[in-house]
Amino acid sequence: MSAPLLTAALEVVDEAERTPGIPPEVRDGLTRWRMRLAEPLRLGIAGIVKAGKSTLLNALIGERIAPTDAGECTRVVTWYRYGQTPSATMVLRSGEARRLALTRVDGRLEFDLQGTGVHEVERIEVRWPSSSLRELVLIDTPGIESATAGTSERTDAFLIRPEARPDDADALLYLMRHMHTADLAFLEAFADTAAGGTRAVNAIAVLSRADEVGAGRLDAMLSARRIAERYRTDPALRPLALTVLPVAGLLAETARTLREREFAAIRAVAALERPVREGLLLSVDRFVRGGGLDVPAPQRRALVDRFGISGLRLASALVRGGVRTSQELSERMLEQSGLEEVRALITRSLQPRSAAFKVGALQAALDELVPASGRPAALADAVERLQSAAHALHDIELLARSRTGGLGLDEAETAEAERLLGIDGVGAAERLGLPAGAGAPALRSRAEQLLVQWRSRSESPLLTRQSARACGQIVRVVEGVLSEIPAADRAAARSPAHVEPAGGPP
């Protein structure tokens, strides 16, 4: 579905570039739009200061490269793209680009801005040979509600813009430790400008540092999941985010970058007698200074920095529970961290809509780039073809309307409508509410059942005109799902198991 949409969008850009007398700055803008259309999903990461943005970004990349301290680099918008060789470029507000030397301290990158003030820097672009960045562009933003002058404004200026620009993010991962008024205000402002003003629901809220809930007990993630579920159904947050997921960012980052020496130290902790072990794991100070553990103090401090005290408790418990290798510990910690749920939702719900987000923003920017009154016939035709191909945008807009004002349906019908619109993913099984890997016969049977149900609803005389129109759009969604079931599988689903040979009895 995304390929025809992107093709139609690129045709619009091609025709716009051929417009006679087009100004150089507009031509430059169209070139940047072309680059945006060709890129994978651009995912911005935002949140209040110390929410754990850079730590989560490192976990998503699978390497500890993003700086996480309070240095000047964390006050600049930083883009992470795939590149065959590592490089960093500083782009100034004037448009000048300068290469930066790459320096790693304890794995993390440090950038020397060469005496340039932070206020002069538009962004830093990092290219890194990580497989995770092949299908995702990650954008780390300064913390909002920062006490440092100008820091929050840089994030607002980048993510919350009244007009669509080629350098915008396509979707947002928003980190919060609790649901504050500032979080809701930021998400609402982002929703108002999302995908060119379509109010697309393209944000995922993350309850970050979830392992610190309840003083870092071993059941902290269970408590965090209950809190996330409460936030997920909160009427103030529900219209602004697809869902709320708990994540222990530090645990996820450490799990994806675990070292053999660290595993050996965790095994030493797990082997201690219970009173000694529990005494050491009461606090950071006791762990670093306490006796009974044959691990040097500097290494203990490094372990606390990498795992956190709650992560040390969990890791040692996993080793006592039977984990035998560093690989197994990494996998179990990753499973406990909640990161895989976030990655799965990005893969299912955001990446398949990347083209629709980009095209929605492009459509909103077209009037500014080439006003309708001055468009050649060829460009007008290309725009019309783009609008005809943008079915996914209509689904996004209806999903947004369902989350904000409702569709006039009951709770169960609304939940089913949102699932069919792709809130849990755009694959056939996800839309139809079937298990992953369901076969074509099951998919087709379920789709045909839903088609009958939604056709009946759309014809109900009790519905308002707006609700009936929404039900009609759901019918078209289900018809689209049916059309995408492989033809061969559909034929097999309709065919009997045994076929009489030609010439047999009637």
SVG drawing of the C-alpha trace seen along z (x, -y; Angstrom):
<svg xmlns="http://www.w3.org/2000/svg" viewBox="-34 -33 73 74">
<polyline fill="none" stroke="black" stroke-width="0.4" points="0.0,0.0 2.8,-2.4 4.7,-1.9 1.9,-3.4 1.4,-6.2 5.1,-7.1 5.2,-6.8 2.3,-9.3 4.0,-11.6 7.3,-11.6 5.4,-12.3 4.0,-15.5 7.5,-16.5 8.8,-15.9 6.0,-18.0 6.4,-20.8 10.1,-21.0 9.1,-21.6 6.9,-24.6 8.2,-27.6 9.8,-30.3 10.0,-28.3 12.3,-30.2 15.6,-28.6 14.5,-28.2 11.3,-26.4 13.4,-24.1 15.7,-23.4 12.6,-22.6 11.3,-20.2 14.7,-18.4 14.5,-18.0 10.9,-16.6 12.2,-14.1 14.9,-13.0 12.2,-12.7 10.0,-10.5 12.9,-8.2 13.9,-7.8 12.6,-5.3 10.4,-6.4 11.7,-9.4 11.0,-8.9 11.5,-11.8 12.3,-11.0 11.1,-13.6 10.3,-14.1 11.0,-16.0 14.6,-16.4 16.1,-13.2 13.3,-11.1 15.8,-8.7 15.6,-9.7 19.2,-9.1 19.3,-5.8 16.3,-4.5 17.7,-5.7 20.9,-3.7 18.8,-0.6 16.9,-1.0 20.2,-1.3 21.9,1.5 25.0,-0.5 25.9,-3.1 26.7,-6.0 24.3,-8.8 25.6,-11.1 23.4,-11.0 25.0,-13.6 24.1,-17.2 26.7,-18.4 26.1,-20.9 25.5,-18.1 22.3,-17.0 21.0,-20.5 21.1,-20.1 18.7,-18.1 20.7,-15.1 19.8,-12.9 21.0,-9.3 20.9,-7.7 22.5,-4.6 25.9,-5.0 28.5,-2.5 31.2,-4.4 30.7,-6.4 30.6,-10.2 29.2,-13.3 28.2,-16.6 27.2,-19.9 24.6,-21.9 24.4,-25.6 21.3,-27.8 23.0,-29.6 23.0,-26.4 26.7,-25.8 27.7,-22.2 30.9,-21.2 32.4,-17.7 33.0,-16.9 35.7,-14.7 34.3,-11.5 35.5,-10.8 34.1,-8.0 34.4,-8.1 33.2,-4.8 31.5,-4.1 29.5,-7.2 30.1,-9.9 31.4,-13.3 31.3,-16.2 33.6,-19.1 31.5,-22.0 34.7,-23.9 33.8,-26.9 30.4,-27.3 27.6,-28.3 24.7,-25.8 22.3,-28.5 24.0,-28.7 23.6,-24.9 20.5,-23.7 21.3,-20.0 24.0,-17.4 23.7,-14.5 25.3,-11.2 25.7,-8.3 26.4,-5.0 26.7,-1.4 23.9,0.1 21.4,2.5 18.7,0.9 19.1,-2.3 18.5,-0.8 14.8,-1.0 14.5,-3.9 15.9,-7.4 16.1,-8.3 16.0,-12.0 17.1,-12.8 15.7,-16.1 16.6,-18.2 14.5,-17.8 11.4,-19.9 10.9,-21.9 14.6,-22.4 16.1,-25.0 18.7,-25.9 17.6,-28.9 16.6,-28.0 16.8,-24.2 13.1,-23.4 12.5,-25.9 14.7,-23.9 12.6,-20.9 9.3,-22.9 10.7,-24.6 11.6,-21.2 8.6,-19.0 5.8,-21.6 5.5,-23.7 2.4,-25.4 3.4,-24.5 4.7,-21.2 8.4,-21.2 10.6,-18.6 12.8,-18.3 10.0,-17.3 9.7,-14.0 7.1,-11.5 6.2,-10.1 7.0,-10.6 8.2,-8.4 7.3,-10.5 8.9,-9.5 7.4,-10.5 8.0,-9.4 4.5,-10.4 1.7,-12.0 2.2,-15.7 0.4,-18.7 3.5,-19.5 3.4,-16.1 -0.2,-16.4 0.4,-20.0 3.3,-18.9 1.5,-15.8 -1.5,-17.9 0.6,-20.5 2.3,-17.8 -1.0,-16.2 -2.3,-19.5 0.5,-19.7 1.0,-16.0 1.3,-14.8 0.5,-18.3 -2.4,-19.0 -4.3,-15.8 -4.2,-15.2 -2.9,-11.7 -2.4,-9.7 1.3,-9.0 2.8,-9.2 3.6,-6.3 3.8,-7.3 6.5,-5.5 6.4,-5.2 10.2,-5.4 12.5,-4.3 9.8,-1.8 12.1,0.3 12.4,-2.5 8.7,-2.2 8.1,-1.1 11.7,-1.8 13.1,0.6 11.6,3.8 11.8,7.0 8.1,6.6 8.6,3.0 7.7,3.7 4.4,5.3 3.5,2.2 4.6,0.0 2.4,2.1 -0.6,1.4 0.2,-2.3 0.6,-2.3 -2.8,-0.6 -4.4,-3.3 -2.8,-6.0 -3.7,-4.2 -7.4,-4.6 -7.1,-8.1 -9.5,-10.4 -6.9,-13.2 -4.1,-11.0 -6.1,-8.5 -6.6,-11.0 -2.9,-11.9 -1.1,-8.5 -1.6,-5.1 -0.8,-3.5 1.3,-3.7 4.1,-1.2 6.4,-0.8 10.1,-0.5 13.2,-0.2 15.5,-2.1 18.7,-1.5 18.0,2.2 17.3,2.4 20.4,0.5 22.6,2.7 20.9,5.9 21.7,5.0 25.3,4.1 26.2,6.6 29.9,7.4 31.3,10.7 33.2,9.1 29.9,7.6 28.3,11.1 31.1,12.5 30.6,9.8 26.9,10.5 27.6,14.2 29.9,13.2 27.0,11.2 24.5,14.0 26.9,16.5 27.0,14.6 25.2,15.8 21.7,14.3 22.3,11.9 25.4,10.5 23.9,10.2 20.7,8.5 22.7,6.1 24.9,5.1 21.8,4.5 20.0,2.3 21.6,-0.9 24.2,-2.2 26.5,-3.2 26.4,0.2 27.0,1.9 30.1,-0.2 31.6,-0.2 30.3,3.0 32.5,6.0 32.2,9.6 32.3,9.2 35.5,9.8 35.0,7.1 37.0,3.8 35.2,0.6 35.7,-1.1 34.1,1.9 31.2,1.9 30.6,-1.8 30.6,-1.0 28.1,1.8 25.8,-0.6 26.1,-3.1 25.3,-0.3 22.5,1.6 21.2,-0.7 20.6,0.9 17.2,2.4 18.9,3.8 21.6,5.5 18.9,7.1 17.1,8.4 20.2,9.6 21.5,11.5 18.0,13.0 18.0,14.2 21.4,15.9 20.2,17.5 17.2,18.7 19.3,20.7 20.7,18.3 24.1,19.7 25.5,17.5 25.8,13.8 23.7,14.2 20.9,15.8 21.1,13.0 21.0,10.4 17.9,12.0 16.1,12.3 16.9,8.8 15.7,7.5 12.4,9.4 12.0,7.9 12.8,4.3 9.7,3.8 11.8,2.6 10.6,5.4 7.0,4.3 8.0,0.8 10.0,2.1 7.1,4.4 4.7,1.5 7.0,-0.7 7.3,2.1 3.5,2.9 1.9,-0.5 4.3,-3.3 6.6,-2.0 3.9,-0.7 2.3,-4.2 5.5,-6.1 4.5,-6.8 1.1,-8.1 2.6,-10.4 5.1,-11.8 2.5,-12.3 0.1,-14.0 2.7,-16.5 3.7,-17.0 0.0,-17.7 -0.2,-20.3 3.0,-22.0 2.0,-22.0 0.0,-25.2 3.0,-27.1 5.4,-25.5 3.3,-25.9 0.0,-27.7 -3.0,-26.1 -3.6,-29.2 -0.2,-28.9 0.0,-25.1 0.5,-23.8 -2.1,-21.2 0.4,-18.4 1.0,-19.2 -2.7,-19.6 -3.3,-16.2 -0.4,-14.7 -1.9,-16.2 -5.3,-14.7 -3.8,-11.3 -2.0,-11.6 -5.3,-12.4 -6.9,-9.4 -4.1,-7.1 -4.1,-8.4 -6.5,-5.9 -4.3,-5.4 -4.5,-9.0 -8.3,-8.7 -7.9,-5.8 -5.4,-7.8 -7.9,-10.7 -10.8,-8.5 -8.6,-6.9 -7.8,-10.3 -11.4,-11.3 -12.3,-8.1 -9.7,-8.9 -10.7,-12.5 -14.4,-12.8 -15.6,-9.3 -17.5,-7.7 -21.0,-7.5 -20.5,-3.8 -20.5,-1.8 -17.3,-0.8 -16.9,2.6 -17.7,1.3 -15.2,-1.5 -12.4,0.8 -13.1,3.1 -13.2,0.1 -9.8,-1.2 -8.3,2.3 -9.5,2.5 -8.1,-1.0 -4.7,0.4 -4.1,-0.8 -2.5,2.5 -0.8,2.9 -1.7,2.8 -1.2,6.5 -4.3,8.5 -4.1,10.7 -3.6,7.6 -6.5,5.7 -8.8,8.8 -7.8,9.6 -6.4,13.0 -3.1,14.6 0.1,13.8 0.6,16.4 -3.1,17.2 -3.7,18.8 -5.6,17.4 -8.7,19.4 -9.0,18.1 -8.2,14.6 -10.8,14.7 -13.5,16.2 -13.0,13.6 -12.9,10.7 -16.1,11.9 -17.8,12.1 -16.7,8.6 -17.8,7.3 -21.3,8.5 -21.4,7.0 -20.1,3.6 -22.3,3.4 -25.2,4.0 -24.1,1.3 -23.5,-1.2 -27.2,-0.8 -28.7,-1.1 -31.3,-3.9 -30.4,-4.6 -26.9,-6.0 -26.2,-9.7 -25.0,-10.5 -21.4,-11.0 -21.4,-7.6 -22.9,-5.9 -20.2,-7.5 -17.5,-6.2 -19.0,-2.7 -19.0,-2.9 -15.3,-3.7 -14.7,-0.7 -16.4,1.5 -14.0,0.2 -11.1,1.1 -12.3,4.6 -12.8,4.9 -9.2,3.8 -8.0,6.4 -9.9,9.1 -8.3,7.9 -4.8,8.2 -5.2,11.9 -3.0,13.8 -5.1,14.9 -3.7,18.4 -4.6,18.9 -8.1,17.5 -8.6,20.0 -7.4,22.8 -9.7,21.6 -12.7,21.9 -11.7,25.2 -12.8,28.6 -10.1,31.0 -10.9,33.5 -11.7,32.6 -13.2,35.2 -11.2,35.6 -12.7,34.3 -15.1,36.8 -16.2,38.3 -19.8,38.7 -21.8,35.5"/>
</svg>
